[in-house]
Each structure stands twice: as C-alpha cells, then as structure tokens.
C-alpha cells in the first residue's frame, strides 16, 4: 500500500503522516526534509540558491545523517528550501530517491507537495492537508519561538503566503491537490481529530478500492 500525503506548510500533514505510518506499519519519508537538507548544505557552503548546477550536485550527494533536526526546522532553512525546490534539476536529482522509496516492497507513506501528482501518482490513497493561512502561521510561529527563534507572527504568516505562491506557481511539479485526493481541512481541528479524520479517509479509500 502506498499512501501519499500532500499539503501546505504547517497544515499538520507531517504529524498526520507520522501517525498514519505508525498505525499502518509503513516506512515514512518526509520529502520536505530532502529539500531543507539541500538548502542547509547550500547555506553552509556558500552556494547561491539560484546556482542550479552546484545545488543539483548537493542533492545527488545528499546524506541526511549529516544534519541535525533543529537546522532543518529553522525558518531560514524553510525559506531557502522553497527557493531550492523550485529548481527543476534539483527536483530531478531527488526524484529517483523518492520514487524508489515509494515503490519499495511492502508499501510506504510519503508526505510532501507533489507526492500524489508526480512521485507516486499510482498511490492507493492520496490526501491533501490544508488549513487557513493564519491558523498555519500561528502553529509555525509557536514552533519557531519554541526553538528560540526571534520572529513575529505576522512575519511568519507573510513567509507562508510567499512560500505557498512559490510552491504552487513553479513550472516544474507545482504543489497541487491531485484530482483523486481527499481534502483534510485542519483549520478547526485538534491534531488528534485531524489524525482521526485522515485515518477515516484512508479506510474509506481502501474500502472503495476493494469493492471497485
């Protein structure tokens, strides 16, 4: 079984993905970490974020064990990752890695922006997780402040709007809800309620597939 979970930043898709992966016993790949890692490597090495060739080389040599989580989760990493992810050659460099994970024996669960449309269009279940941008901003702001970053709520909301526009407007693999995906709106949901709704959607999709 392949489960594809896409959606916007701070919508809760990562938490939902981890909980569903644990419930169904599936290996999980957070594909956003790949782009964040490339971005962090570029920032550390002084590689310009528009240098497609060097960035693609970094993507091909990527080793996630070289990074610590707080580096990948910083506001700077998120902002840079959105820029890096818009470069076609970087996306291509990471495509095979993601596709191989998605098609591994026994199934997998991946979350990102283009899993259901590009990486695993043949997924058994596709979810799109979203929420109002102000609600997402508050969630992300609390996370960043909790990690010691000095940033205002309005700055975070503005960055989310910019990132949404960049992700959805890029020419190569834009972030978009697959035609056969199920929408999970987490605006007014607790994380437990969001997970329950996502799990119910997975069960309904699986049941539909078995009876089709």
Steps between C-alpha positions, in 0.01 A plus 500: 500500500624847408359802683576846361446800727542846352413843627612839616762593761384476864170341401575196715584263216832396653344398831215326321752317279703376796193381687354320197835341416522363854139379494533314169858386557635681195845656455465879480688760297458870568611624158515860619803405710686420179456852366572655838821297519611618157424858604689470829799348322494787250485761775787337689718474190414842363333362187261757348136387516462560125806296400322205341811294420668506842166458675422194290840357592417552868166323448665199335752465786245559774544312828233588757719371781716810450226725640338560836128557526505854638703611196244353263204647690627859519319785328808567287511138381131503412529822304808379311348156436205660321742678266710189439193283441397717206813401303413218253844338504492475880157339489622255237806415708275404791225336295652153473571488873138581580358270234713209617374551854137519382522175302689293758362156578240507775383853431585843632362833611644825369405858573591814311359726229489285187483140622152426366557683172864426408685263732225241553204577272408131535465525881218299654394792718562871448433770757533876473539670838435873526390772743437873510828687461459691828442177690804348330699810583417477868605134510828565322572813707458309827735230372767752398476700822519174693827430319638836611452697177420872513216544253157661509171332413440739211845425356425128509160545334655713225771238440234229475310701239820549299585132528149391398519721191846370408409134556177525304640721225820315408506357149643163600278281721294779659336425834145400414224279631469185287165458331435182697633625835288540813509845664568515873443855631666530840415866568263427786628156599724384781783279381326190638180591315696567182672161524166329557351670195801407289486140618130483419576634152766235448265224614224629271737518203630150566147363534399667176800351325419151624140522378571676171 
